[in-house]
Amino acid sequence: MENKYNDASLQVSKGYMRKARLEFIDRVIFFLIPTAQKRVAWLKKKKKLAFLGEHVHYQPRKYPTGGSRVKIHDNVAIAADVEFTEHDIIHWVFNGMAGKREFSEYRGCIEIHENVFIGAGARILPNVSIGPNAIVAAGAVVAKDVPPGTIVGGVPAKVIGSFDDVMQKRKAYSETHPISGNTAEQYWSEFYEQRER
């Protein structure tokens, strides 16, 4: 039986494989960096993103494949397991159906503006702009722009609140919960009191 995927254009080049091996080493090193701030310094030093601003907290253990199409501006916090997907790979399937390479990889840019928080496990898809002054809820899948001053959540992400409302609630919380922190016993006491109400 003939293999319909034998066309040379469908094969991965040796040059690509060499680059992939070197990139794999960088990704292992990045994964092992112990703190968010050291990961930011490494990303800047290696120029892995198109732009990386000041006062950025980058908790994920991996960085975008096409980082040259990702900009993260000042005062941004990105929680663990957030993924930036600035391309897709469906062209691989279409090219396989065609028996040769005729479909291009879909690529897009992602821009995270100032004063943005992205919650754990969120996924940001291609051609998305977020903020400024925006919050992406944990686990959200962001497929379209996030307007300034909003909170988005869900799959797909939709506006669910206001940035300013959350900021005011946290201000009130901060007045009763000092920056130095309460003891674990105080947090447990509050936890059980809330359930009794």
Backbone torsions as a table, in degrees:
resi	resn	phi	psi	omega
1	MET	NA	131.8	-178.6
2	GLU	-76.9	137.8	177.2
3	ASN	-84.4	113.5	-176.3
4	LYS	-75.5	-1.1	-179.8
5	TYR	-105.8	23.0	-176.8
6	ASN	-82.1	-12.5	-177.4
7	ASP	-54.3	132.3	-176.6
8	ALA	-57.5	-30.8	-178.4
9	SER	-67.1	-19.0	179.8
10	LEU	-86.3	-10.0	-177.2
11	GLN	-82.5	149.9	176.2
12	VAL	-83.0	130.5	-175.2
13	SER	-72.2	156.6	177.3
14	LYS	-64.8	-36.1	177.8
15	GLY	-61.8	-41.8	178.2
16	TYR	-63.7	-41.6	-179.4
17	MET	-65.4	-37.5	176.9
18	ARG	-62.7	-46.9	178.1
19	LYS	-61.5	-39.4	-179.2
20	ALA	-63.7	-37.4	178.5
21	ARG	-65.1	-43.5	178.5
22	LEU	-65.5	-40.5	178.7
23	GLU	-64.2	-36.9	178.1
24	PHE	-59.4	-42.2	178.7
25	ILE	-61.6	-46.0	177.3
26	ASP	-58.8	-40.8	-177.8
27	ARG	-67.6	-35.6	176.2
28	VAL	-66.2	-45.3	178.2
29	ILE	-58.5	-47.4	-178.9
30	PHE	-60.1	-43.6	-179.6
31	PHE	-58.6	-33.0	-176.2
32	LEU	-85.4	-8.1	179.1
33	ILE	-67.6	125.3	-167.0
34	PRO	-76.3	-22.0	-175.8
35	THR	-129.9	157.0	179.2
36	ALA	-60.0	-42.0	-177.3
37	GLN	-68.1	-36.8	177.4
38	LYS	-70.1	-32.2	175.8
39	ARG	-66.3	-39.5	177.4
40	VAL	-61.5	-46.8	180.0
41	ALA	-60.2	-40.4	179.7
42	TRP	-66.5	-44.6	178.7
43	LEU	-58.8	-41.0	178.5
44	LYS	-66.8	-46.7	-178.1
45	LYS	-60.4	-42.3	-177.8
46	LYS	-85.4	-5.1	179.7
47	LYS	54.1	49.8	-177.0
48	LYS	-82.9	-13.0	178.4
49	LEU	-123.1	157.6	178.5
50	ALA	-63.9	-35.7	177.5
51	PHE	-156.5	139.7	176.7
52	LEU	-140.2	111.2	-173.2
53	GLY	-76.6	-164.8	-179.2
54	GLU	-94.3	155.5	178.2
55	HIS	54.5	55.0	177.8
56	VAL	-109.5	135.9	175.7
57	HIS	-112.1	113.7	-175.3
58	TYR	-118.1	95.8	-176.1
59	GLN	-82.8	-27.2	-177.5
60	PRO	-57.7	150.6	179.7
61	ARG	-92.4	3.1	173.6
62	LYS	-137.5	156.3	-178.5
63	TYR	-115.9	163.8	-175.6
64	PRO	-62.5	142.8	177.6
65	THR	-61.8	-45.6	180.0
66	GLY	-104.6	59.2	-175.6
67	GLY	-59.5	-20.4	178.2
68	SER	-67.2	-8.6	177.8
69	ARG	-112.3	20.7	179.9
70	VAL	-127.2	127.5	175.3
71	LYS	-120.7	131.1	175.8
72	ILE	-123.2	116.5	-176.2
73	HIS	-85.8	-169.0	-173.5
74	ASP	-70.1	151.7	172.5
75	ASN	57.1	57.1	-179.1
76	VAL	-122.1	137.8	174.6
77	ALA	-120.8	124.6	-178.4
78	ILE	-119.4	115.9	-174.8
79	ALA	-76.5	176.0	-176.9
80	ALA	-60.8	147.0	173.2
81	ASP	64.6	18.0	172.6
82	VAL	-73.7	140.2	179.4
83	GLU	-125.5	135.8	174.8
84	PHE	-105.2	115.4	-177.6
85	THR	-110.5	92.4	-174.5
86	GLU	-94.5	11.4	175.6
87	HIS	-158.3	168.5	171.1
88	ASP	-127.6	177.5	-177.4
89	ILE	-126.1	20.8	-179.1
90	ILE	-65.1	-21.5	177.3
91	HIS	-58.0	-30.5	179.2
92	TRP	-59.0	-43.3	179.6
93	VAL	-68.3	-46.2	-178.6
94	PHE	-64.0	-40.7	177.8
95	ASN	-64.8	-36.8	175.9
96	GLY	-63.0	-39.0	177.7
97	MET	-65.7	-38.2	-179.2
98	ALA	-75.7	-21.3	-178.2
99	GLY	80.9	5.4	177.4
100	LYS	-160.5	166.8	-178.9
101	ARG	-81.8	110.0	175.7
102	GLU	-138.2	-8.4	177.9
103	PHE	-106.4	136.3	179.5
104	SER	-87.3	153.5	172.2
105	GLU	-69.0	132.0	176.3
106	TYR	-77.3	125.4	-179.7
107	ARG	-130.8	150.6	177.2
108	GLY	-154.1	172.5	-179.6
109	CYS	-102.0	156.9	175.1
110	ILE	-131.7	129.3	178.2
111	GLU	-128.3	125.8	177.4
112	ILE	-108.1	113.7	-176.3
113	HIS	-82.1	-175.7	-175.3
114	GLU	-65.0	150.0	172.1
115	ASN	59.7	53.1	-178.7
116	VAL	-120.5	139.5	171.0
117	PHE	-117.4	131.3	176.0
118	ILE	-118.5	118.3	-175.1
119	GLY	-73.8	162.4	-174.9
120	ALA	-54.1	136.1	174.1
121	GLY	75.1	6.7	177.6
122	ALA	-71.6	154.3	176.3
123	ARG	-126.6	127.9	-179.8
124	ILE	-107.3	122.9	-175.7
125	LEU	-92.8	171.1	-175.4
126	PRO	-61.5	151.7	176.0
127	ASN	60.6	46.1	178.5
128	VAL	-120.9	136.3	173.3
129	SER	-117.0	133.2	-177.5
130	ILE	-120.8	125.3	172.5
131	GLY	83.6	-162.5	11.8
132	PRO	-73.6	170.9	178.6
133	ASN	53.8	62.1	-178.3
134	ALA	-137.0	157.4	176.8
135	ILE	-128.4	132.9	173.5
136	VAL	-109.0	120.4	-176.9
137	ALA	-68.2	155.0	178.0
138	ALA	-55.7	137.1	175.9
139	GLY	78.3	-0.1	-178.6
140	ALA	-69.6	150.1	171.5
141	VAL	-113.5	111.1	-172.6
142	VAL	-98.7	109.4	-176.7
143	ALA	-109.1	-7.0	177.5
144	LYS	-143.5	168.2	-175.6
145	ASP	-55.4	143.7	175.7
146	VAL	-101.6	115.3	-177.1
147	PRO	-62.9	151.1	176.2
148	PRO	-55.9	143.3	173.1
149	GLY	75.4	15.7	-176.9
150	THR	-118.5	166.9	169.6
151	ILE	-115.6	134.2	174.7
152	VAL	-121.1	150.7	177.1
153	GLY	-157.6	161.5	175.9
154	GLY	101.9	-179.4	-179.2
155	VAL	-131.2	106.4	-7.2
156	PRO	-72.7	159.1	-176.5
157	ALA	-64.8	137.1	176.5
158	LYS	-134.1	158.0	178.6
159	VAL	-64.8	126.7	-179.7
160	ILE	-125.5	-0.8	-179.1
161	GLY	179.0	-170.2	-175.5
162	SER	-118.3	136.2	176.7
163	PHE	-56.9	-45.9	-177.9
164	ASP	-63.0	-36.2	177.9
165	ASP	-62.8	-43.9	179.1
166	VAL	-65.7	-40.3	179.4
167	MET	-61.5	-41.7	179.0
168	GLN	-65.9	-40.5	178.0
169	LYS	-63.7	-40.1	178.5
170	ARG	-69.9	-30.9	176.2
171	LYS	-64.2	-46.2	178.4
172	ALA	-63.3	-42.0	178.2
173	TYR	-61.0	-42.1	-178.1
174	SER	-63.7	-27.5	178.8
175	GLU	-69.5	-28.1	179.7
176	THR	-104.1	-8.5	180.0
177	HIS	-128.0	97.2	-174.2
178	PRO	-60.4	152.2	179.5
179	ILE	-57.3	-34.6	178.9
180	SER	-66.8	-16.2	175.8
181	GLY	91.9	150.2	173.1
182	ASN	-87.4	172.4	175.5
183	THR	-78.5	163.6	177.6
184	ALA	-60.1	-37.9	179.2
185	GLU	-61.6	-38.9	178.8
186	GLN	-65.5	-40.7	178.8
187	TYR	-66.2	-40.1	177.7
188	TRP	-65.5	-38.9	178.4
189	SER	-61.3	-45.4	178.2
190	GLU	-63.8	-39.8	179.6
191	PHE	-57.7	-48.1	-178.1
192	TYR	-74.2	-33.5	177.2
193	GLU	-62.0	-40.1	-180.0
194	GLN	-63.4	-32.4	-178.1
195	ARG	-79.4	-21.1	178.3
196	GLU	-80.5	-18.8	-178.5
197	ARG	-73.9	NA	NA
